Amino acid sequence: MQSDYAYAEMYSQSRWSSRGWGPKRIKAALVPKGISGAHIERALQHVFLDEEDDGEKDDEDEEEMDKEKKWGMSKSAKAHLISQATKQWLRSGNASLETRKARMVRWLQYRGFNWDVISPILRQLQSKYPAQ
C-alpha cells in the first residue's frame, strides 16, 4: 500500500531530524505499527542514503559511495550525526576517556546505530578531542 510507504518515510524523516534516531530504532518503532519490511527499508534508504546528485561522478565520489554503503548513511546524514555526537561527547568533558567512550557507545546504540557507525565516530571524536 502506497500510504504505508509514505507514512514510513514521513515517520523516519521526523524521528531522524528531530530526535536523532538511527535506522534500527526507527525500524523497531515501525514494525509494531504493521508497516511491511519492504516499505520500512525503502523509507530508511530514502532518509539515510539519498542525497542530491549533481550528475557528475569522479573517483572521490566512488570512494564516498563506498563509505556511505559501509556506514549506511549519506554524507549529509553522517555530518548531522557527527554534529550531534560531538555535542554529546563535549557534555561529558570532565569524565575519564573510558567513561566518555562508554557513554557515547550507549548513546549511539540507544538511538539505533550499529558498530559500523559507532566505531568510526568514536575514533573521530577521540582524535579531534583528545583526553586532557
Contact map, one row per residue, 1 for C-alpha under 8 A:
111110000000000000000000000000000000000000000000000000000000000000000000000000000000000000000000000000000000000000000000000000000000
111111000000000000000000000000000000000000000000000000000000000000000000000000000000000000000000000000000000000000000000000000000000
111111100000000000000000000000000000000000000000000000000000000000000000000000000000000000000000000000000000000000000000000000000000
111111110000000000000000000000000011001000000000000000000000000000000000000000000000000000000000000000000000000000000000000000000000
111111111000000000000000000000000010001101100000000000000000000000000000000000000000000000000000000000000000000000000000000000000000
011111111100000000000000000000000000000000100000000000000000000000000000000000000000000000000000000000000000000000000000000000000000
001111111110000000000000000000000000000000000000000000000000000000000000000000000000000000000000000000000000000000000000000000000000
000111111111000000000000000001000010001100100000000000000000000000000000000000000000000000000000000000000000000000000000000000000000
000011111111100000000000000000000000000101110110000000000000000000000000000000000000000000000000000000000000000000000000000000000000
000001111111110000000000000000000000000000000000000000000000000000000000000000000000000000000000000000000000000000000000000000000000
000000111111111000000000000000000000000000000000000000000000000000000000000000000000000000000000000000000000000000000000000000000000
000000011111111100000000010000000000000000110010000000000000000000000000000000000000000000000000000000000000000000000000000000000000
000000001111111110000000000000000000000000000010000000000000000000000000000000000000000000000000000000000000000000000000000000000000
000000000111111111100000000000000000000000000000000000000000000000000000000000000000000000000000000000000000000000000000000000000000
000000000011111111111000010000000000000000000000000000000000000000000000000000000000000000000000000000000000000000000000000000000000
000000000001111111111100000000000000000000000010000000000000000000000000000000000000000000000000000000000000000000000000000000000000
000000000000111111111000000000000000000000000000000000000000000000000000000000000000000000000000000000000000000000000000000000000000
000000000000011111110000000000000000000000000000000000000000000000000000000000000000000000000000000000000000000000000000000000000000
000000000000011111111000000000000000000000000000000000000000000000000000000000000000000000000000000000000000000000000000000000000000
000000000000001111111100000000000000000000000000000000000000000000000000000000001001000000000000000000000000001000000000000000000000
000000000000001110111110110000000000000000000000000000000000000000000000000000000000000000000000000000000000001100000000000000000000
000000000000000100011111110000000000000000000000000000000000000000000000000000000000000000000000000000000000001110000000000000000000
000000000000000000001111111000000000000000010001000000000000000000000000000000000000000000000000000000000000000110000000000000000000
000000000000000000000111111100000000000000000000000000000000000000000000000000000000000000000000000000000000001111000000000000000000
000000000000000000001111111110000000000000000000000000000000000000000000000000000000000000000000000000000000011110000000000000000000
000000000001001000001111111111000000000000000000000000000000000000000000000000000000000000000000000000000000000100000000000000000000
000000000000000000000011111111100000000100000000000000000000000000000000000000000000000000000000000000000000000000000000000000000000
000000000000000000000001111111110000000000000000000000000000000000000000000000000000000000000000000000000000000000000000000000000000
000000000000000000000000111111111000000000000000000000000000000000000000000000000000000000000000000000000000000000000000000000000000
000000010000000000000000011111111110000100000000000000000000000000000000000000000000000000000000000000000000000000000000000000000000
000000000000000000000000001111111111100000000000000000000000000000000000000000000000000000000000000000000000000000000000000000000000
000000000000000000000000000111111110000000000000000000000000000000000000000000000000000000000000000000000000000000000000000000000000
000000000000000000000000000011111110000000000000000000000000000000000000000000000000000000000000000000000000000000000000000000000000
000000000000000000000000000001111111000000000000000000000000000000000000000000000000000000000000000000000000000000000000000000000000
000110010000000000000000000001111111101100000000000000000000000000000000000000000000000000000000000000000000000000000000000000000000
000100000000000000000000000000100111111100000000000000000000000000000000000000000000000000000000000000000000000000000000000000000000
000000000000000000000000000000100011111110000000000000000000000000000000000000000000000000000000000000000000000000000000000000000000
000000000000000000000000000000000001111111000000000000000000000000000000000000000000000000000000000000000000000000000000000000000000
000110010000000000000000000000000011111111100000000000000000000000000000000000000000000000000000000000000000000000000000000000000000
000010011000000000000000001001000011111111110000000000000000000000000000000000000000000000000000000000000000000000000000000000000000
000000000000000000000000000000000000111111111000000000000000000000000000000000000000000000000000000000000000000000000000000000000000
000010001000000000000000000000000000011111111100000000000000000000000000000000000000000000000000000000000000000000000000000000000000
000011011001000000000000000000000000001111111110000000000000000000000000000000000000000000000000000000000000000000000000000000000000
000000001001000000000010000000000000000111111111100000000000000000000000000000000000000000000000000000000000000000000000000000000000
000000000000000000000000000000000000000011111111110000000000000000000000000000000000000000000000000000000000000000000000000000000000
000000001000000000000000000000000000000001111111110000000000000000000000000000000000000000000000000000000000000000000000000000000000
000000001001100100000000000000000000000000111111110000000000000000000000000000000000000000000000000000000000000000000000000000000000
000000000000000000000010000000000000000000011111110000000000000000000001110010000000000000000000000000000000000000000000000000000000
000000000000000000000000000000000000000000011111111000000000000000010001110010000000000000000000000000000000000000000000000000000000
000000000000000000000000000000000000000000001111111100000000000000000000010000000000000000000000000000000000000000000000000000000000
000000000000000000000000000000000000000000000000111110000000000000000000011100000000000000000000000000000000000000000000000000000000
000000000000000000000000000000000000000000000000011111000000000000000000000000000000000000000000000000000000000000000000000000000000
000000000000000000000000000000000000000000000000001111110000000000000000000000000000000000000000000000000000000000000000000000000000
000000000000000000000000000000000000000000000000000111110000000000000000000000000000000000000000000000000000000000000000000000000000
000000000000000000000000000000000000000000000000000011111000000000000000000000000000000000000000000000000000000000000000000000000000
000000000000000000000000000000000000000000000000000011111100000000000000000000000000000000000000000000000000000000000000000000000000
000000000000000000000000000000000000000000000000000000111111110000000000000000000000000000000000000000000000000000000000000000000000
000000000000000000000000000000000000000000000000000000011111110000000000000000000000000000000000000000000000000000000000000000000000
000000000000000000000000000000000000000000000000000000001111111000000000000000000000000000000000000000000000000000000000000000000000
000000000000000000000000000000000000000000000000000000001111111100000000000000000000000000000000000000000000000000000000000000000000
000000000000000000000000000000000000000000000000000000001111111110000000000000000000000000000000000000000000000000000000000000000000
000000000000000000000000000000000000000000000000000000001111111111000000000000000000000000000000000000000000000000000000000000000000
000000000000000000000000000000000000000000000000000000000011111111100000000000000000000000000000000000000000000000000000000000000000
000000000000000000000000000000000000000000000000000000000001111111110000001000000000000000000000000000000000000000000000000000000000
000000000000000000000000000000000000000000000000000000000000111111111000000000000000000000000000000000000000000000000000000000000000
000000000000000000000000000000000000000000000000000000000000011111111100000000000000000000000000000000000000000000000000000000000000
000000000000000000000000000000000000000000000000000000000000001111111110000000000000000000000000000000000000000000000000000000000000
000000000000000000000000000000000000000000000000100000000000000111111111111000000000000000000000000000000000000000000000000000000000
000000000000000000000000000000000000000000000000000000000000000011111111100000000000000000000000000000000000000000000000000000000000
000000000000000000000000000000000000000000000000000000000000000001111111000000000000000000000000000000000000000000010000000000000000
000000000000000000000000000000000000000000000000000000000000000000111111100000000000000000000000000000000000000000011000000000000000
000000000000000000000000000000000000000000000001100000000000000000011111110000000000000000000000000000000000000000000000000000000000
000000000000000000000000000000000000000000000001100000000000000000011011111011000000000000000000000000000000000000000000000000000000
000000000000000000000000000000000000000000000001111000000000000000010001111111000000000000000000000000000000000000000000000000000000
000000000000000000000000000000000000000000000000001000000000000100010000111111100000000000000000000000000000000000000000000000000000
000000000000000000000000000000000000000000000000001000000000000000000000011111110000000000000000000000000000000000000000000000000000
000000000000000000000000000000000000000000000001100000000000000000000000111111111000000000000000000000000000000000000000000000000000
000000000000000000000000000000000000000000000000000000000000000000000000111111111100000000000000000000000000000000000000000000000000
000000000000000000000000000000000000000000000000000000000000000000000000001111111110000000000000000000000000000000000000000000000000
000000000000000000000000000000000000000000000000000000000000000000000000000111111111000000000000000000000000000000000000000000000000
000000000000000000010000000000000000000000000000000000000000000000000000000011111111100000000000000000000000000000000000000000000000
000000000000000000000000000000000000000000000000000000000000000000000000000001111111110000000000000000000000000000000000100000000000
000000000000000000000000000000000000000000000000000000000000000000000000000000111111111000000000000000000000000000000000000000000000
000000000000000000010000000000000000000000000000000000000000000000000000000000011111111100000000000000000000000000000000000000000000
000000000000000000000000000000000000000000000000000000000000000000000000000000001111111110000000000000010001000000000000100000000000
000000000000000000000000000000000000000000000000000000000000000000000000000000000111111111000000000000000000000000000000000010000000
000000000000000000000000000000000000000000000000000000000000000000000000000000000011111111100000000000000000000000000000000000000000
000000000000000000000000000000000000000000000000000000000000000000000000000000000001111111110000000000010000000000000000000000000000
000000000000000000000000000000000000000000000000000000000000000000000000000000000000111111111000000100010000000000000000000010000000
000000000000000000000000000000000000000000000000000000000000000000000000000000000000011111111000000000000000000000000000000000000000
000000000000000000000000000000000000000000000000000000000000000000000000000000000000001111111000000000000000000000000000000000000000
000000000000000000000000000000000000000000000000000000000000000000000000000000000000000111111110000100000000000000000000000000000000
000000000000000000000000000000000000000000000000000000000000000000000000000000000000000011111110000100000000000000000000000000000000
000000000000000000000000000000000000000000000000000000000000000000000000000000000000000000011111000000000000000000000000000000000000
000000000000000000000000000000000000000000000000000000000000000000000000000000000000000000011111101100000000000000000000000000000000
000000000000000000000000000000000000000000000000000000000000000000000000000000000000000000000111111100000000000000000000000000000010
000000000000000000000000000000000000000000000000000000000000000000000000000000000000000000000011111110000000000000000000000000000010
000000000000000000000000000000000000000000000000000000000000000000000000000000000000000000000001111111000000000000000000000000000000
000000000000000000000000000000000000000000000000000000000000000000000000000000000000000000000011111111100000000000000000000000000000
000000000000000000000000000000000000000000000000000000000000000000000000000000000000000010011011111111110000000000000000000000000000
000000000000000000000000000000000000000000000000000000000000000000000000000000000000000000000000111111111000000000000000010000000000
000000000000000000000000000000000000000000000000000000000000000000000000000000000000000000000000011111111100000000000000000000000000
000000000000000000000000000000000000000000000000000000000000000000000000000000000000000000000000001111111110000000000000000000000000
000000000000000000000000000000000000000000000000000000000000000000000000000000000000100110000000000111111111000000000000010000000000
000000000000000000000000000000000000000000000000000000000000000000000000000000000000000000000000000011111111100000000100000000000000
000000000000000000000000000000000000000000000000000000000000000000000000000000000000000000000000000001111111110000000000000000000000
000000000000000000000000000000000000000000000000000000000000000000000000000000000000000000000000000000111111111000000000000000000000
000000000000000000000000000000000000000000000000000000000000000000000000000000000000100000000000000000011111111111000100000000000000
000000000000000000000000000000000000000000000000000000000000000000000000000000000000000000000000000000001111111111000100000000000000
000000000000000000000000100000000000000000000000000000000000000000000000000000000000000000000000000000000111111110000000000000000000
000000000000000000011101100000000000000000000000000000000000000000000000000000000000000000000000000000000011111110000000000000000000
000000000000000000001111110000000000000000000000000000000000000000000000000000000000000000000000000000000001111111000000000000000000
000000000000000000000111100000000000000000000000000000000000000000000000000000000000000000000000000000000001111111101100000000000000
000000000000000000000001000000000000000000000000000000000000000000000000000000000000000000000000000000000001100111111100000000000000
000000000000000000000000000000000000000000000000000000000000000000000000000000000000000000000000000000000000000011111110000000000000
000000000000000000000000000000000000000000000000000000000000000000000110000000000000000000000000000000000000000001111111000000000000
000000000000000000000000000000000000000000000000000000000000000000000010000000000000000000000000000000000000000011111111100000000000
000000000000000000000000000000000000000000000000000000000000000000000000000000000000000000000000000000001001100011111111110000000000
000000000000000000000000000000000000000000000000000000000000000000000000000000000000000000000000000000000000000000111111111000000000
000000000000000000000000000000000000000000000000000000000000000000000000000000000000000000000000000000000000000000011111111100000000
000000000000000000000000000000000000000000000000000000000000000000000000000000000100100000000000000000000000000000001111111110000000
000000000000000000000000000000000000000000000000000000000000000000000000000000000000000000000000000010010000000000000111111111000000
000000000000000000000000000000000000000000000000000000000000000000000000000000000000000000000000000000000000000000000011111111100000
000000000000000000000000000000000000000000000000000000000000000000000000000000000000000000000000000000000000000000000001111111110000
000000000000000000000000000000000000000000000000000000000000000000000000000000000000010010000000000000000000000000000000111111111100
000000000000000000000000000000000000000000000000000000000000000000000000000000000000000000000000000000000000000000000000011111111110
000000000000000000000000000000000000000000000000000000000000000000000000000000000000000000000000000000000000000000000000001111111100
000000000000000000000000000000000000000000000000000000000000000000000000000000000000000000000000000000000000000000000000000111111100
000000000000000000000000000000000000000000000000000000000000000000000000000000000000000000000000000000000000000000000000000011111110
000000000000000000000000000000000000000000000000000000000000000000000000000000000000000000000000000000000000000000000000000011111111
000000000000000000000000000000000000000000000000000000000000000000000000000000000000000000000001100000000000000000000000000001001111
000000000000000000000000000000000000000000000000000000000000000000000000000000000000000000000000000000000000000000000000000000000111
